[in-house]
């Protein structure tokens, strides 16, 4: 297996952008007082991002994927982001390459 240098450069650039965004957010928040209203607003950002990622799958796929996305949406609203993200791999069960993705039981 070979790794294309452009692919490696893209991965490293995405990693750097992710780290810079997280550190920038942490540094920015230390300069502000978080009011309860702001804390609540920031608390809904992760489920909103999850829905932005999941919605195209729900709208462009079959009923199994739509149902899995609905379950993910409900989980995102009811639980923290981790359980909702843990439900996401279940959506592959309706796809043809499910056996490649899910571990053998």
N, C-alpha and C positions, 0 to 999 in steps of 0.2 A: 504494500500500500504506500502510495506517495502522497505528499501533501503539497499542493500548489502554493507557491510563495504568496500569490495574491490572496488566496483563501486565508492563509495564516495571518497576513497583514490585516485583512478585514476583521478576523476574530480578535486580534490584539487591539485594533482600533475600537471595536465595540466594547471590549473589556475596559479600556481606558475611559471611554465615554460614560460607561456605567459607574465606574469608581468615581470619576469626577462629579457626576451628577449627585451621587449619594453623599460624598464629602461636602460638596457645595451646599446641599440641602441642610446637612448638619451644621455647617458653619453659619448659614443664614438664619436658622432657627435659634441659634444661641444669642442672636442680637435682638430678638423680639420676645415679648411676653405673650405666651400662648393663652388666649382667653378660652373659656369653655366653648364658645361658638366656633372659634378657629380650630380647636381640637376636634370638635365634632365634624367639621368640614373636612379636615385632613383624614379623619377616620373612614370616610366614605370613598376616598380616592382608590385604595386597592380593589374593592369590589367593582368600582367603575372601570378600572383598567382591565380587570378580568372579563367583564362583560364586553368591553371593546374588542378583546381578543376572541371571545367565544361566539359573539353574535354572527359574524360572517359564516361560521360553520353551521349555525342553527338555521340560517336563512337560505343557504346554498346546498343543503344536503337533504337526506331522506328523513323519514319519521324517527328512526332510531337515534340519529345524531341530534335531531331537534329535541327529543325527549331527554337525552343525556345533557344537552345544554340547559334545558329547563331545570333539571335536577341541580346542575352546577350553579345556576342563578339563585335558586332557593337556598342552597348551601352557603353561597356568598352573602346572602342577606341575613341568614340565621346564625352563622358561625364566623369564626375568624377566617382569615384568608387561607391558612394552611389546610384545614379540612376541605375547603372548596377546591383548592388546587389539587388535593389528593384525589378528588372525584374525577378530575379532568381525564386521566388516562383511561377511564372506563368507556369513554366515547369511542375508542378505537375498536371496540368489540363488534361493531357493525361494519367495519372496514375490512377489505380483503386481506390486508397484511397484519391482521390481529395476532396471528401466531408468531410473527417476528417480533412484535412489540412486548406482548405480555409474557412473563416467565411461565415455564411449564409447571403445572401443579402435581 
